């Protein structure tokens, strides 16, 4: 597909494009291999917030312009920003925090996110894709969680989610060696769900997003949140939500539409109500 890109300023930007019920969120600083700046983080949070707050939007797709997903942080800019007390994303609950770790003061995303990664995907790139719900990787990806090479600890979710997805040993292998691994290894570790030929990753991610967007929005959000609760708080906490969520969903207009579409043998036309 063709995505619309603006000419980015030197500090980069995040471009958005709406396609039906899908919000495309594009990382746009290709001249610097999409190295992250404070401005880009702020705009990413604004894009994620737009996805959650707009009833017409049902799924997000995170992708990148240029040949690479991201080479990671623009360390000189980020270090100076942090040193001066800057916060790219406020902790007052106004914006969705894209790493989705649930720290106090930060909003969490409720709607699904599909990530399409390609080329170099280092440090924060891995953490953002692991914070998404589904990841499609090009077969030319180069992954590395290399913070230990810079006397930094990964703090955007890698230490949590790598072990969760791949087990402690596999997580330690890549976190502690800062080695580079490919899409086949990322697939083996459950970091990505599909590997496709380079150049097809965004199209495949969009196919998945559109398939999700065709389902009942309230049920999609409820299902996603229940899975996260089971992972983070345990099965019993997730089970406690079964009955109240079931009762809320069954009383919705979309539940009635689901029954009608079944009887009439046609695709459902969900509205989110």
C-alpha positions in Angstrom: 0.0 0.0 0.0 1.0 3.6 -0.4 1.4 5.6 2.9 1.5 9.3 3.1 4.7 10.8 4.5 5.5 14.4 5.3 8.9 15.9 5.0 10.1 15.6 8.6 11.9 18.3 10.5 15.5 17.5 11.7 14.2 16.2 15.0 11.8 13.8 13.2 8.0 13.4 13.6 5.2 10.9 13.7 2.9 10.8 10.7 -0.7 9.5 11.0 -3.1 8.4 8.3 -6.6 7.0 8.7 -7.7 4.0 6.6 -11.3 3.1 7.4 -11.2 2.2 11.1 -7.4 1.8 11.2 -4.9 4.5 12.3 -1.5 4.2 10.6 1.2 5.6 12.8 4.5 6.2 11.0 7.9 6.8 12.5 9.4 9.5 10.2 13.1 10.4 10.6 14.7 8.1 8.0 17.8 10.3 7.5 18.8 9.3 11.0 17.5 5.7 10.8 14.5 6.8 12.7 16.5 7.6 15.8 14.1 8.7 18.6 13.9 12.3 19.9 11.8 13.7 22.7 9.5 15.4 20.1 8.9 12.0 18.4 8.0 10.3 21.7 5.5 13.1 22.5 3.9 12.8 19.1 3.8 9.0 19.4 1.9 9.3 22.7 -0.5 11.8 21.0 -1.1 9.3 18.2 -1.8 6.5 20.6 -4.2 8.8 22.5 -6.0 9.7 19.3 -6.5 6.0 18.6 -8.0 5.3 22.1 -10.2 8.5 22.2 -11.7 8.4 18.7 -14.7 6.0 18.5 -14.3 5.7 14.8 -10.8 4.2 15.2 -10.5 0.6 16.2 -7.0 -0.6 15.6 -3.5 1.0 15.2 -0.6 0.0 13.0 2.8 1.2 14.0 5.3 1.3 11.1 8.3 3.3 9.9 9.4 5.3 6.9 12.7 4.5 5.2 14.7 1.3 5.2 14.7 0.7 9.0 12.2 0.6 11.9 14.6 2.4 14.2 18.2 2.4 15.3 17.1 3.3 18.8 17.4 6.5 20.8 19.2 9.6 19.6 21.3 9.4 22.8 22.9 12.9 22.7 19.5 14.6 22.4 17.7 12.3 24.8 20.5 12.5 27.4 20.5 16.3 27.3 16.7 16.4 27.5 16.5 14.1 30.5 19.4 15.9 32.2 17.4 19.1 32.0 14.5 17.5 33.7 12.4 17.0 30.5 9.5 14.6 30.2 8.5 13.7 26.7 5.3 12.1 28.0 3.5 13.8 31.0 2.6 11.6 33.9 -0.7 13.3 34.5 -2.8 10.7 32.7 -3.5 12.9 29.7 -1.6 10.9 27.1 -1.4 7.1 26.4 2.1 5.9 27.2 3.2 3.8 24.2 5.3 1.2 26.2 2.1 0.2 28.0 3.7 -0.8 31.3 1.0 0.7 33.6 3.1 3.0 35.7 1.1 5.2 38.1 0.1 8.5 36.3 0.3 7.1 32.8 -2.7 6.1 30.7 -2.7 2.6 29.1 -3.9 1.8 25.7 -7.1 -0.2 25.4 -7.3 -0.7 21.6 -5.2 -3.2 19.7 -1.9 -2.3 18.1 -0.1 -4.2 15.2 3.5 -3.4 14.6 5.3 -3.8 11.2 9.1 -3.8 11.6 11.9 -3.9 9.1 15.6 -3.5 8.8 17.3 -2.3 11.9 15.2 -2.6 15.0 17.3 -1.8 18.0 16.6 -1.1 21.7 13.5 1.0 21.9 12.3 -0.5 18.6 12.1 -3.9 20.2 10.4 -2.5 23.3 7.7 -0.7 21.2 7.0 -3.8 19.2 6.8 -6.0 22.3 4.3 -3.4 23.7 2.1 -3.9 20.6 -0.2 -6.8 20.5 0.8 -8.5 17.2 4.1 -8.0 15.3 4.8 -8.6 11.6 8.6 -8.6 10.8 10.3 -8.3 7.5 12.8 -11.1 6.8 15.7 -8.5 6.7 15.3 -7.4 10.3 18.3 -7.0 12.6 17.4 -6.9 16.3 19.6 -5.9 19.2 18.8 -4.9 22.8 22.2 -3.3 23.2 21.8 -1.1 26.3 24.5 -2.9 28.3 27.0 -1.8 25.7 26.3 1.8 26.8 26.1 1.1 30.6 22.3 1.5 30.4 19.6 -0.8 31.6 16.7 -1.3 29.2 13.7 0.3 30.9 11.1 0.4 28.2 9.8 -3.1 28.9 12.4 -5.5 27.4 13.4 -6.9 30.8 9.8 -7.8 31.4 8.5 -8.9 28.1 11.5 -10.8 26.7 11.4 -13.2 29.7 7.6 -13.4 29.5 7.6 -14.3 25.8 10.8 -16.4 25.6 11.7 -17.6 29.1 14.5 -16.4 31.4 17.4 -18.1 29.6 16.5 -16.7 26.2 15.9 -13.3 27.6 19.3 -13.2 29.4 21.1 -14.5 26.2 20.1 -11.4 24.3 19.8 -8.8 27.1 23.2 -9.5 28.6 25.3 -10.1 25.5 23.8 -7.2 23.4 24.1 -9.5 20.4 22.4 -9.1 17.1 19.7 -11.6 16.0 17.5 -12.0 13.0 13.8 -12.4 12.2 14.0 -16.2 12.4 15.3 -16.0 16.0 12.7 -13.3 16.9 10.0 -15.7 15.6 11.4 -18.6 17.6 11.3 -16.4 20.7 7.7 -15.4 20.2 8.8 -11.7 19.8 7.1 -11.6 16.4 4.1 -13.5 15.1 4.7 -13.5 11.4 7.8 -13.1 9.2 7.3 -12.0 5.6 9.4 -10.9 2.6 10.9 -7.4 3.1 8.5 -4.8 1.7 5.4 -6.8 2.6 5.4 -6.2 6.3 3.1 -3.2 6.3 0.6 -4.8 3.9 0.4 -7.9 6.1 0.1 -5.8 9.2 -2.7 -3.9 7.6 -4.5 -7.1 6.6 -4.4 -8.2 10.2 -5.5 -4.8 11.5 -8.5 -4.7 9.1 -9.5 -8.2 10.1 -9.5 -7.1 13.8 -11.4 -3.9 12.9 -14.2 -6.0 11.3 -15.0 -7.6 14.7 -17.2 -6.1 17.4 -15.1 -3.3 18.9 -16.2 -3.7 22.5 -15.5 -7.4 22.5 -12.1 -6.8 21.0 -11.1 -4.4 23.7 -12.6 -6.6 26.5 -10.8 -9.6 25.2 -7.4 -7.8 24.9 -7.7 -6.4 28.4 -8.7 -9.7 29.9 -5.6 -11.4 28.3 -3.4 -8.6 29.8 -5.0 -9.0 33.2 -4.3 -12.8 33.1 -0.7 -12.1 32.3 -0.1 -9.3 34.8 -2.4 -10.3 37.7 -2.9 -14.0 37.1 -5.8 -16.2 35.9 -8.0 -15.8 38.9 -8.1 -12.0 38.5 -9.0 -12.4 34.8 -11.7 -15.0 35.6 -13.4 -12.5 38.0 -14.1 -10.3 35.0 -15.8 -13.0 33.0 -19.4 -12.5 34.2 -19.6 -8.7 34.5 -18.0 -8.3 31.0 -20.3 -11.0 29.5 -23.3 -9.2 30.9 -22.2 -5.8 29.7 -21.4 -7.1 26.2 -24.7 -9.1 25.8 -26.7 -5.9 26.5 -25.0 -4.0 23.7 -26.4 -3.1 20.3 -23.5 -5.0 18.6 -24.4 -8.2 20.4 -27.9 -7.9 18.9 -26.4 -7.3 15.5 -24.2 -10.3 15.9 -27.2 -12.5 16.5 -29.1 -10.9 13.5 -26.1 -11.4 11.2 -25.9 -15.1 12.3 -29.6 -15.6 11.6 -29.5 -13.7 8.3 -26.2 -15.4 7.2 -24.4 -12.2 6.5 -21.3 -10.3 7.8 -22.1 -8.3 10.9 -22.1 -4.5 10.7 -20.8 -3.4 14.1 -21.0 0.2 15.3 -19.2 -0.1 18.6 -22.4 0.5 20.6 
